[in-house]
Amino acid sequence: MTHYGVNNRQVALFAILAYNSDGSLRWNSVCTLTIFITLLSIQYSICLVCGVIMYRRIQARLPTNSSHHEKLQKQFFVALLYQVAAPFICFHLPSFFIFVAPFFNIKMSFHSTAVIYGFNIYPLVDSLILLSVVSEYKLALREFYKSIVQEWHDTVALGAIPEPSMSVVMSRY
């Protein structure tokens, strides 16, 4: 924190110090890291078990559904897999490296804005996953983009932007 000119007592701070000043291992930090890994393992184990159960149920009901319904169910399942992987990539994996680095004497210095960007980009990534995987949403998004491009083309490219009249120009001054 002294590298950035900030007093530790004036900001919220969470630090994992791997070693004491005498070089011995800090067991509180080891316990914190173990709890972190355990909680993530439980969370992703639950996601894995529920995903397998959901996949088996979808496969068991496929003969009774129409091909369109079957295709849509598979797309939602793939979207769900991506949506489970997105927080792992945006949050958990980077934080895991940040928590483990002190135990291997890896010196890191970075601005916290990189972490904040990771948190803030997740809702966008989550929405884009759903829009890009499910074909009906993808087609609707493509039509939306086409309409925007068409409107832009009609107004700007064809010179349909009206020239301001003299009364409008004069009234600004």
Secondary structure, DSSP 8 states (H G I E B T S, - for coil): -GGGT--GGGS-------B-TTS-B-HHHHHHHHHHHHHHHHHHHHHHHHHHHHHHHHHHHGGGS-HHHHHHHHHHHHHHHHHHHHHIIIIIHHHHHHHHGGGGT------THHHHHHHHHHHHHHHHHHHHHSHHHHHHHHHHHHHHHHHHIIIIITT-S----HHHHHHT-
